[in-house]
Amino acid sequence: MKKVIKYSFYSVLLTVGLQSCSGYFDDLADNPNQVVQPTLPSLLSTSTYKIGINSYSAASAIVPFVQYTASPAANGAGDTYQTQNFTSLWDALYFAMADANEMKKVAVTLGASEYLGVANLMIAYNLAIVNDYWGSAPFSQAFDINNFYPQYDSEEAVYESTLGLIDEAIAELSKTGATMPLAAANDLVYNGPSLNATTRRELWLKFAYAIKARLVNKLSKQSNYDPTAVLDAVDNSFTSNDEDAGMGIFNTRNNWAGVSLSNINQSLGGWLSEQLIEHLDGTTYGIFDPRLPKITDLTVDGIYIGTVNGAGNRGTQGNTRHDENYISRNSPWTSDEAPLWIVTYAELKFIEAEAALAAGNRPRAYAAYLTGIGANMDKLEVAAADKATYLASPLVAVGESGLTLELIFKEKYIATYLNAEAWNDARRHDYQYKDFTMPENAALETFIRRLDYPQGEANKNGQNVPTEVPRSTRLWWD
């Protein structure tokens, strides 16, 4: 949802600091300077802030895998699938779950259904990332304050727990007449001043259904994939861009804008991959996509050109000439005040298109496909005339009979730009985007499928960490 309130970061910081991460994470000692029992509003601020930041952190880990970005240095670890230590990401996801679990416990005690629903959704979102990146993970024992060495649940069990949390969230958020509605000032996702308590609850309910649609659609390779269940979730979720879930409260600016600013100041990051640029500039698909100038800026040479994953910068100017494309602070997606988008209406329409196609409902699939493109273009503020021209192209307007899964994934790749969900799609699609190639100097023989368990987890809970498998090993749903 578009941010319409500018909060003082210091007021947010006060609430973000009101954390109680217990059990596996932090056995709190008595401390007169520490909040022993945080309030539901403070925990709401903490959890909604962290879901946004974690969406960025999770995406930044995998954007080289899907070739949205590329390192300007040859043989970059992310570009070439080398082992990396993502302890900080793992910890951030679990700390966020611990905070949401505290909110859940307080909400149960007070009978606060809306807070309970949001808490379940926040736990589920962070848990799903853990499950998608690593597979097996601690959950059933993770919040036991007396257990510092929780066992790992299987990949399938973690998925089922996540889905169960979403269903619980939906049940709680479906209740009307809550005695303790969500505190508007502490909700950093849906914080518009025009939202009344009922509308805010309904938006969170739609958010929960959007995450459910993602989860159920993730089983597209499995024999028990149920496109009807996906479509049922879609039908209860977002109906326009205005309902998108995003977090737009920052210390100074959007995190991706911070990457871009660092690049401008020669702390080189945020270089865009040749794959992404050629996906959009007409090289790969024979049509120039008007979203390209809304994502990045022309180079100093007045052209669009990306960096080859694994090969590094093309030029000889010490990587400082700015003759390749980068994440832009001028983009509506990555400007200083743009929210960190968690899940959008456009993404949901492509989920709908995929599920409807699988269900044999081509009219619905084609309509959703076109609507998804249009919604994403509107999000990126593409001019109406350019949008109409693109949608009318015979390369895009293929008709119901011409719609393919490849076209849906091609367009969804753009709609999930800089979103962690893009890696799930790449794996479900077996990286079969047109002309999508392995990075140069890759450490694996095939595309990456999972992350190594973090070193910090091996140090803290090594007796339970599963035996490491190659990063090319598929997760159960893949």
C-alpha positions as CSV (number, residue, x, y, z in Angstrom):
1,M,0.0,0.0,0.0
2,K,1.4,3.4,-0.8
3,K,2.8,5.2,2.2
4,V,1.0,8.4,3.0
5,I,2.4,9.2,6.5
6,K,5.9,10.2,7.2
7,Y,6.8,9.0,10.7
8,S,9.6,10.2,12.9
9,F,12.2,7.4,12.8
10,Y,12.9,8.0,16.5
11,S,9.4,7.1,17.5
12,V,9.7,4.0,15.4
13,L,13.0,3.2,17.0
14,L,11.5,3.3,20.4
15,T,9.0,0.7,19.5
16,V,11.5,-1.4,17.4
17,G,13.6,-1.5,20.5
18,L,10.9,-3.1,22.6
19,Q,11.8,-6.6,21.9
20,S,11.7,-9.8,23.8
21,C,13.5,-12.6,21.9
22,S,13.3,-15.6,24.1
23,G,14.0,-19.4,24.1
24,Y,16.4,-20.4,21.3
25,F,17.5,-16.8,20.9
26,D,17.8,-14.9,24.1
27,D,17.1,-15.8,27.7
28,L,16.3,-12.4,29.1
29,A,17.7,-11.5,32.5
30,D,16.1,-9.0,34.8
31,N,17.2,-5.6,33.7
32,P,15.7,-2.3,34.9
33,N,16.5,-0.7,31.5
34,Q,14.8,-3.4,29.5
35,V,11.1,-3.7,28.7
36,V,10.0,-7.0,30.4
37,Q,6.5,-7.0,29.0
38,P,6.2,-5.1,25.7
39,T,2.8,-3.9,24.7
40,L,0.8,-5.1,21.7
41,P,1.2,-1.8,19.8
42,S,5.0,-1.8,20.4
43,L,5.3,-5.3,19.2
44,L,3.2,-4.4,16.1
45,S,5.6,-1.7,15.3
46,T,8.6,-4.0,15.7
47,S,7.1,-6.8,13.7
48,T,5.8,-4.7,10.8
49,Y,9.1,-2.9,10.6
50,K,11.1,-6.1,10.5
51,I,9.0,-7.7,7.9
52,G,10.0,-4.9,5.5
53,I,13.6,-4.9,6.4
54,N,13.8,-8.7,6.2
55,S,12.1,-8.7,2.8
56,Y,15.0,-6.5,1.6
57,S,17.7,-8.5,3.3
58,A,16.3,-11.8,2.0
59,A,16.1,-10.4,-1.5
60,S,19.5,-8.9,-1.5
61,A,20.9,-12.3,-0.7
62,I,19.5,-13.9,-3.9
63,V,19.2,-11.2,-6.5
64,P,22.4,-12.3,-8.2
65,F,21.0,-15.9,-8.4
66,V,18.1,-14.7,-10.6
67,Q,20.4,-12.2,-12.3
68,Y,18.7,-9.0,-11.4
69,T,22.1,-7.8,-10.2
70,A,25.7,-8.6,-10.9
71,S,28.9,-7.9,-9.1
72,P,31.3,-5.5,-10.8
73,A,34.1,-7.7,-9.6
74,A,34.8,-10.9,-11.5
75,N,34.0,-14.2,-9.7
76,G,31.7,-12.4,-7.2
77,A,30.6,-14.9,-4.5
78,G,26.8,-14.4,-5.1
79,D,27.1,-14.4,-8.9
80,T,29.1,-17.6,-9.0
81,Y,27.3,-19.6,-6.4
82,Q,30.2,-19.8,-3.9
83,T,29.5,-20.7,-0.3
84,Q,28.5,-17.6,1.7
85,N,27.8,-17.1,5.4
86,F,24.3,-15.8,5.8
87,T,24.3,-15.9,9.6
88,S,23.0,-12.3,9.9
89,L,20.0,-13.1,7.6
90,W,19.2,-16.3,9.5
91,D,19.3,-14.5,12.8
92,A,17.2,-11.6,11.6
93,L,14.5,-13.9,10.4
94,Y,14.5,-15.8,13.7
95,F,14.6,-12.6,15.9
96,A,11.6,-11.3,13.9
97,M,9.7,-14.6,14.5
98,A,10.6,-14.3,18.2
99,D,9.1,-10.8,18.4
100,A,6.0,-11.9,16.5
101,N,5.7,-14.9,18.8
102,E,5.8,-12.5,21.8
103,M,2.9,-10.6,20.2
104,K,1.1,-13.8,19.7
105,K,1.4,-14.8,23.3
106,V,0.2,-11.4,24.6
107,A,-2.6,-11.4,22.0
108,V,-3.8,-14.8,23.2
109,T,-3.8,-13.7,26.8
110,L,-5.8,-10.6,26.0
111,G,-8.1,-12.1,23.4
112,A,-6.9,-9.7,20.7
113,S,-7.9,-11.4,17.5
114,E,-6.4,-8.9,15.1
115,Y,-3.0,-8.8,16.8
116,L,-3.1,-12.6,16.9
117,G,-3.8,-12.8,13.2
118,V,-1.0,-10.4,12.3
119,A,1.4,-12.2,14.6
120,N,0.7,-15.5,12.9
121,L,1.2,-13.9,9.5
122,M,4.5,-12.3,10.5
123,I,5.8,-15.6,11.8
124,A,4.7,-17.4,8.7
125,Y,6.3,-14.8,6.3
126,N,9.7,-15.1,8.0
127,L,9.5,-18.9,8.4
128,A,8.7,-19.3,4.7
129,I,11.9,-17.5,3.8
130,V,13.9,-19.8,6.1
131,N,12.2,-22.8,4.5
132,D,12.7,-21.6,1.0
133,Y,16.4,-20.8,1.4
134,W,17.6,-23.6,3.6
135,G,14.9,-26.3,3.8
136,S,14.8,-28.1,7.1
137,A,14.8,-25.7,10.1
138,P,14.0,-25.4,13.8
139,F,10.4,-24.4,14.4
140,S,8.4,-26.7,16.6
141,Q,11.0,-26.4,19.4
142,A,12.3,-23.0,18.5
143,F,10.4,-20.9,21.0
144,D,10.8,-23.1,24.1
145,I,12.7,-20.9,26.6
146,N,14.3,-24.0,28.2
147,N,15.6,-25.5,24.9
148,F,18.8,-23.9,23.6
149,Y,19.3,-26.7,21.0
150,P,16.1,-27.2,19.1
151,Q,15.8,-30.0,16.7
152,Y,15.2,-29.3,13.0
153,D,11.8,-30.0,11.5
154,S,11.8,-31.5,8.0
155,E,11.4,-29.3,4.9
156,E,7.8,-30.5,4.5
157,A,6.9,-30.1,8.1
158,V,8.2,-26.5,8.1
159,Y,6.1,-25.8,5.1
160,E,3.0,-27.3,6.7
161,S,3.6,-25.2,9.8
162,T,3.8,-22.1,7.7
163,L,0.6,-22.9,5.9
164,G,-1.1,-23.7,9.3
165,L,0.0,-20.3,10.6
166,I,-1.5,-18.6,7.6
167,D,-4.8,-20.4,8.0
168,E,-4.8,-19.4,11.7
169,A,-4.1,-15.8,10.7
170,I,-7.0,-15.9,8.2
171,A,-9.3,-17.3,10.9
172,E,-8.4,-14.5,13.4
173,L,-8.5,-11.7,10.9
174,S,-11.9,-12.8,9.6
175,K,-13.4,-12.1,13.0
176,T,-15.3,-8.8,13.2
177,G,-16.0,-6.5,16.1
178,A,-12.5,-6.8,17.7
179,T,-12.3,-5.3,21.2
180,M,-8.6,-4.4,20.5
181,P,-8.3,-3.2,16.9
182,L,-4.8,-2.7,15.5
183,A,-3.2,0.5,16.6
184,A,-3.1,2.7,13.5
185,A,0.0,4.6,14.5
186,N,2.0,1.4,15.1
187,D,1.0,-0.4,11.9
188,L,4.0,0.2,9.5
189,V,2.4,-1.7,6.6
190,Y,-1.1,-0.3,6.4
191,N,-0.7,3.1,7.9
192,G,-2.9,5.5,5.9
193,P,-4.7,8.1,8.0
194,S,-7.9,7.5,6.0
195,L,-8.1,3.8,7.0
196,N,-10.6,2.9,9.6
197,A,-10.2,-0.1,11.8
198,T,-12.4,-2.3,9.6
199,T,-10.6,-1.4,6.4
200,R,-7.2,-2.1,8.1
201,R,-8.3,-5.5,9.3
202,E,-9.6,-6.3,5.9
203,L,-6.3,-5.3,4.2
204,W,-4.4,-7.6,6.6
205,L,-6.8,-10.4,5.8
206,K,-6.1,-9.9,2.1
207,F,-2.4,-9.8,2.8
208,A,-2.7,-13.2,4.5
209,Y,-4.6,-14.6,1.5
210,A,-1.9,-13.3,-0.8
211,I,0.8,-15.2,1.1
212,K,-1.4,-18.3,1.1
213,A,-1.7,-18.0,-2.7
214,R,2.1,-17.9,-2.9
215,L,2.5,-20.9,-0.6
216,V,0.0,-23.1,-2.3
217,N,1.2,-22.2,-5.7
218,K,4.7,-23.1,-4.7
219,L,3.7,-26.8,-5.0
220,S,3.2,-26.4,-8.8
221,K,5.7,-29.3,-9.5
222,Q,4.1,-31.6,-7.0
223,S,1.4,-34.2,-7.7
224,N,-0.9,-32.7,-5.0
225,Y,-0.8,-29.2,-6.6
226,D,-4.3,-27.8,-6.4
227,P,-4.8,-24.8,-8.7
228,T,-8.3,-24.4,-7.4
229,A,-7.0,-23.8,-3.9
230,V,-4.6,-21.1,-5.3
231,L,-7.5,-19.4,-7.1
232,D,-9.6,-19.5,-4.0
233,A,-6.9,-17.6,-2.1
234,V,-6.5,-15.2,-5.0
235,D,-10.2,-14.5,-4.9
236,N,-10.0,-13.3,-1.3
237,S,-6.9,-11.2,-1.7
238,F,-5.9,-7.9,-3.3
239,T,-8.1,-6.2,-5.9
240,S,-5.9,-3.3,-6.9
241,N,-2.4,-1.8,-6.4
242,D,-3.8,0.3,-3.6
243,E,-3.9,-2.8,-1.4
244,D,-0.3,-3.9,-1.9
245,A,1.7,-4.8,1.3
246,G,4.8,-2.8,1.8
247,M,6.8,-1.1,4.5
248,G,7.9,2.4,3.9
249,I,9.3,3.7,7.2
250,F,13.1,4.3,7.1
251,N,15.9,6.0,9.1
252,T,16.8,8.0,6.0
253,R,15.7,6.2,2.8
254,N,14.6,3.0,1.1
255,N,17.3,0.3,1.5
256,W,17.6,-0.2,-2.3
257,A,18.0,3.6,-2.7
258,G,20.7,3.4,-0.1
259,V,22.5,0.8,-2.3
260,S,22.2,3.2,-5.3
261,L,23.5,6.1,-3.3
262,S,26.5,4.1,-2.2
263,N,27.2,3.3,-5.8
264,I,27.0,7.0,-6.7
265,N,29.6,7.6,-4.0
266,Q,31.8,4.9,-5.4
267,S,31.0,2.1,-2.9
268,L,30.1,0.0,-5.8
269,G,26.9,-2.0,-5.4
270,G,23.5,-2.4,-7.2
271,W,24.9,-3.1,-10.7
272,L,22.1,-4.6,-12.9
273,S,22.7,-7.8,-14.7
274,E,22.9,-8.1,-18.4
275,Q,20.1,-10.7,-18.1
276,L,17.7,-8.2,-16.7
277,I,18.6,-5.4,-19.1
278,E,18.3,-7.6,-22.2
279,H,15.1,-9.1,-20.8
280,L,13.7,-5.5,-21.1
281,D,15.6,-3.7,-23.9
282,G,14.3,-5.9,-26.8
283,T,17.4,-8.0,-27.1
284,T,15.8,-11.2,-25.7
285,Y,12.1,-10.8,-26.6
286,G,12.2,-8.5,-29.5
287,I,10.2,-5.7,-27.8
288,F,11.4,-2.7,-25.8
289,D,9.7,-2.7,-22.4
290,P,8.8,0.8,-21.2
291,R,9.5,-0.3,-17.6
292,L,13.2,-0.3,-18.3
293,P,13.6,3.5,-18.0
294,K,11.5,3.3,-14.8
295,I,13.9,0.8,-13.3
296,T,17.3,2.2,-14.2
297,D,18.9,5.3,-15.8
298,L,20.7,5.6,-19.1
299,T,24.5,5.1,-18.7
300,V,26.9,8.0,-19.3
301,D,27.0,6.8,-22.9
302,G,23.3,7.1,-23.3
303,I,22.5,3.4,-23.6
304,Y,21.3,0.5,-21.5
305,I,23.9,-2.2,-20.8
306,G,24.1,-4.7,-18.0
307,T,27.0,-6.5,-16.2
308,V,27.6,-10.1,-17.0
309,N,27.2,-12.3,-13.9
310,G,30.6,-13.7,-12.9
311,A,32.6,-11.7,-15.4
312,G,32.6,-8.4,-13.6
313,N,32.7,-4.8,-15.0
314,R,33.2,-4.5,-18.7
315,G,35.2,-1.3,-18.6
316,T,38.7,-0.3,-17.6
317,Q,37.9,2.8,-15.6
318,G,38.3,1.2,-12.2
319,N,34.5,0.6,-12.0
320,T,33.9,4.4,-11.5
321,R,32.8,5.6,-15.0
322,H,29.2,4.6,-14.6
323,D,29.0,3.1,-18.0
324,E,26.8,0.2,-17.0
325,N,23.3,0.2,-15.5
326,Y,22.5,0.3,-11.8
327,I,19.6,0.3,-9.4
328,S,18.2,3.8,-9.6
329,R,17.1,6.3,-7.0
330,N,14.9,7.8,-9.7
331,S,12.8,4.7,-9.9
332,P,9.3,4.6,-8.3
333,W,10.4,1.1,-7.1
334,T,13.7,2.1,-5.4
335,S,13.4,5.9,-4.7
336,D,14.3,7.2,-1.3
337,E,10.7,7.0,0.0
338,A,9.4,4.0,-2.0
339,P,8.1,1.2,0.3
340,L,9.8,-2.1,0.4
341,W,7.2,-4.2,-1.4
342,I,6.4,-7.5,0.3
343,V,3.7,-8.8,-2.0
344,T,1.8,-6.9,-4.7
345,Y,-1.4,-7.1,-6.7
346,A,0.6,-7.5,-9.9
347,E,2.4,-10.6,-8.5
348,L,-0.9,-12.0,-7.4
349,K,-2.4,-11.7,-10.9
350,F,0.5,-13.7,-12.3
351,I,-0.1,-16.4,-9.6
352,E,-3.7,-16.3,-10.8
353,A,-2.7,-16.6,-14.4
354,E,-0.4,-19.6,-13.7
355,A,-3.1,-21.4,-11.6
356,A,-5.9,-20.7,-14.0
357,L,-3.8,-22.0,-16.9
358,A,-3.1,-25.2,-14.9
359,A,-6.8,-25.5,-14.2
360,G,-7.6,-25.2,-17.9
361,N,-9.3,-21.9,-17.6
362,R,-7.6,-20.0,-20.4
363,P,-9.9,-17.0,-20.4
364,R,-9.2,-16.3,-16.8
365,A,-5.5,-17.0,-17.2
366,Y,-5.2,-14.6,-20.1
367,A,-7.1,-11.8,-18.4
368,A,-5.0,-12.1,-15.3
369,Y,-1.8,-12.1,-17.3
370,L,-2.7,-8.8,-19.0
371,T,-4.0,-7.3,-15.8
372,G,-0.7,-8.2,-14.0
373,I,1.3,-6.5,-16.7
374,G,-0.8,-3.4,-16.5
375,A,-0.8,-3.3,-12.7
376,N,3.0,-3.6,-12.6
377,M,3.4,-0.8,-15.2
378,D,1.1,1.4,-13.2
379,K,3.2,0.7,-10.1
380,L,6.3,1.8,-12.0
381,E,4.4,4.9,-13.3
382,V,4.7,4.0,-17.0
383,A,2.9,6.5,-19.2
384,A,-0.5,5.4,-20.4
385,A,0.4,5.6,-24.0
386,D,3.5,3.4,-23.6
387,K,1.5,0.9,-21.5
388,A,-1.1,0.7,-24.2
389,T,1.5,0.2,-27.0
390,Y,3.2,-2.6,-25.1
391,L,0.0,-4.4,-24.2
392,A,-1.2,-4.2,-27.9
393,S,2.0,-5.7,-29.3
394,P,1.5,-9.1,-30.9
395,L,4.4,-10.3,-28.8
396,V,2.4,-9.6,-25.6
397,A,-1.2,-9.7,-26.8
398,V,-1.0,-13.4,-27.9
399,G,-4.6,-14.2,-27.3
400,E,-6.1,-16.8,-25.0
401,S,-4.9,-19.7,-27.1
402,G,-1.4,-18.3,-27.4
403,L,-0.8,-17.9,-23.7
404,T,2.0,-20.1,-22.3
405,L,3.6,-20.6,-18.9
406,E,6.8,-19.2,-20.3
407,L,5.0,-15.8,-21.1
408,I,3.6,-15.7,-17.5
409,F,7.0,-16.3,-15.9
410,K,8.6,-13.8,-18.3
411,E,6.3,-11.1,-17.2
412,K,6.3,-12.1,-13.5
413,Y,10.1,-11.9,-13.6
414,I,9.7,-8.1,-14.0
415,A,6.9,-7.8,-11.5
416,T,9.0,-9.4,-8.8
417,Y,12.1,-7.3,-9.4
418,L,14.2,-7.2,-6.2
419,N,11.8,-9.5,-4.4
420,A,12.8,-12.7,-2.6
421,E,9.9,-14.6,-4.3
422,A,11.8,-14.3,-7.6
423,W,14.1,-17.1,-6.6
424,N,11.3,-19.4,-5.8
425,D,9.9,-18.7,-9.3
426,A,13.2,-19.3,-10.9
427,R,13.6,-22.7,-9.3
428,R,10.0,-23.7,-10.0
429,H,10.6,-22.6,-13.6
430,D,13.9,-24.5,-13.7
431,Y,15.6,-21.2,-14.7
432,Q,14.0,-21.6,-18.1
433,Y,13.8,-17.9,-18.9
434,K,14.7,-17.3,-22.5
435,D,18.5,-17.0,-23.0
436,F,19.1,-17.3,-19.3
437,T,22.5,-18.8,-18.9
438,M,24.8,-20.0,-16.1
439,P,27.1,-17.2,-14.7
440,E,30.6,-17.2,-15.9
441,N,33.1,-18.9,-13.6
442,A,30.3,-20.7,-11.7
443,A,31.3,-22.8,-8.7
444,L,28.5,-25.3,-9.5
445,E,27.7,-27.2,-12.6
446,T,24.1,-26.3,-12.5
447,F,21.9,-23.5,-11.2
448,I,21.9,-22.9,-7.4
449,R,18.9,-24.4,-5.5
450,R,19.6,-23.7,-1.8
451,L,21.9,-22.0,0.7
452,D,24.5,-23.5,3.0
453,Y,23.5,-23.5,6.6
454,P,25.0,-20.4,8.3
455,Q,28.2,-20.7,10.3
456,G,26.6,-19.0,13.2
457,E,23.9,-21.7,13.4
458,A,26.6,-24.4,13.2
459,N,28.3,-22.7,16.2
460,K,25.2,-22.4,18.3
461,N,23.3,-25.5,17.4
462,G,25.7,-27.7,15.5
463,Q,24.5,-31.0,17.0
464,N,21.2,-30.5,15.1
465,V,22.2,-28.8,11.9
466,P,21.5,-31.3,9.1
467,T,24.4,-32.8,7.1
468,E,25.3,-30.3,4.4
469,V,24.1,-31.0,0.9
470,P,25.4,-29.4,-2.3
471,R,23.9,-26.0,-3.2
472,S,22.6,-27.6,-6.4
473,T,20.4,-30.0,-4.4
474,R,16.7,-29.2,-4.9
475,L,14.3,-28.5,-2.0
476,W,11.3,-30.9,-1.7
477,W,8.9,-28.7,-3.5
478,D,11.4,-28.1,-6.3
